[in-house]
C-alpha cells in the first residue's frame, strides 16, 4: 500500500497547478520525496510505502529467509505447509545446497539456525521481511 502526502502553497491557482504537475513528474521518475521553494510558493511531498505481512503470499512470509552478507543475495525457502513453490534466490551453489537440504528433510523439521551456520548465511527476522505486491519483489528492510 502506498500513501502520498503533499503540501503545496502558492500565490495563484496556477502556482498550485504547476506544483502538482512537478510532483507528478518527480513521482513518475521514481522519487519518493522532494521539496522546492521560490518566490511564488513551495511544495513538499513524500510517498510512503508499507507492506503489511498479510500482503505476502503466506508460504513465503512464513518461510525461511536467508541473507548472504558478502553478496547481498537473498534466499527464500517457502513454507511447504502452505504451498509448494521453488526456492527464491540466485542460481548458485548455495541455492543448490538449500534445495538438497529442503528436499531431504520436511520443512518443519529443519533448524534454520543450523542451515545458516553451515552455509555462512544470516537469518532474516520477520520484522525485516518485505514484499512489494506491485512489483512482486521480495526484499529485506
C-alpha positions in Angstrom: 0.0 0.0 0.0 1.4 3.4 -0.9 0.4 6.7 0.6 1.2 10.2 -0.9 1.4 13.3 1.3 1.6 16.6 -0.5 1.8 20.1 1.0 1.6 23.0 -1.5 1.3 26.8 -1.1 1.2 29.3 -3.8 0.2 32.9 -4.7 -2.1 31.8 -7.5 -4.1 28.8 -8.7 -1.6 28.4 -11.5 1.2 28.1 -8.9 -0.6 25.3 -7.2 -1.3 23.5 -10.6 2.4 23.8 -11.6 3.5 22.4 -8.3 1.1 19.4 -8.6 2.4 18.7 -12.1 6.0 18.9 -10.9 5.3 16.5 -8.0 3.6 14.1 -10.5 6.7 14.3 -12.8 9.0 13.6 -9.9 7.0 10.6 -8.6 6.8 9.2 -12.2 10.6 9.4 -12.3 10.8 7.3 -9.1 11.3 10.0 -6.5 9.8 9.2 -3.1 10.2 12.6 -1.6 11.1 16.1 -2.5 10.6 19.8 -2.0 11.0 23.2 -3.7 10.6 26.8 -2.8 10.6 30.0 -4.7 9.1 33.5 -4.6 5.7 32.3 -5.8 5.2 29.3 -3.5 6.5 26.0 -2.2 5.8 22.3 -2.1 6.9 19.2 -0.3 5.9 15.6 -0.9 6.6 12.1 0.4 5.5 8.7 -0.8 5.2 6.2 1.9 5.3 2.5 1.0 4.2 0.0 3.6 3.6 -3.7 3.1 1.6 -5.4 5.7 2.5 -9.0 6.4 -0.9 -10.0 5.1 0.1 -8.8 1.6 2.7 -11.5 1.5 2.0 -14.9 -0.1 1.8 -16.9 3.1 4.1 -19.6 2.0 6.9 -17.1 1.6 6.2 -14.9 4.6 6.3 -17.9 6.8 9.2 -19.4 5.0 12.9 -19.4 6.0 14.7 -16.3 4.7 18.5 -16.3 4.5 20.8 -13.4 3.5 24.4 -13.8 2.2 26.1 -10.7 3.7 29.0 -11.0 1.3 26.9 -10.9 -1.9 23.7 -9.3 -0.5 21.9 -12.3 -2.1 18.5 -13.2 -0.5 17.3 -16.8 -0.4 13.7 -17.5 0.5 12.6 -21.1 1.2 8.8 -21.2 1.1 7.0 -23.0 3.9 5.7 -26.2 2.3 2.8 -26.4 4.8 1.1 -23.6 2.8 2.1 -24.3 -0.7 4.7 -26.0 -2.8 7.0 -23.4 -4.5 10.5 -23.0 -5.7 13.2 -21.5 -3.5 13.8 -17.9 -4.5 17.5 -16.9 -4.9 20.5 -16.7 -7.2 21.1 -19.8 -9.3 24.3 -20.6 -7.4 25.9 -23.2 -5.2 24.1 -22.1 -2.1 20.7 -22.4 -3.8 21.6 -25.9 -4.8 22.6 -26.8 -1.2 19.4 -25.3 0.1 17.4 -27.3 -2.5 19.2 -30.5 -1.4 18.6 -29.9 2.3 15.0 -29.0 2.0 14.2 -31.9 -0.3 15.7 -34.4 2.1 14.0 -33.0 5.3 10.5 -31.9 6.0 10.2 -28.1 6.3 9.0 -28.2 9.9 11.9 -30.4 11.0 14.6 -28.1 9.7 16.5 -25.8 12.1 17.2 -22.6 10.1 20.0 -21.6 12.6 22.0 -24.7 11.7 21.5 -24.2 8.0 22.5 -20.6 8.2 25.7 -21.5 10.1 26.5 -24.3 7.7 26.1 -22.1 4.6 27.5 -18.9 6.1 24.2 -17.1 5.8 22.3 -14.8 8.1 18.7 -15.4 9.1 16.2 -12.6 8.3 13.8 -12.0 11.1 10.1 -11.4 10.4 10.3 -7.7 11.2 12.7 -7.2 8.3 10.8 -9.2 5.7 9.3 -7.1 2.9 7.2 -7.7 -0.2 6.1 -5.2 -2.8 2.9 -6.6 -4.3 3.0 -4.2 -7.2 6.5 -5.3 -8.3 6.1 -8.9 -6.9 9.5 -8.2 -5.3 10.8 -9.6 -2.0 13.5 -7.7 0.0 15.0 -7.1 3.4 14.4 -3.7 5.1 
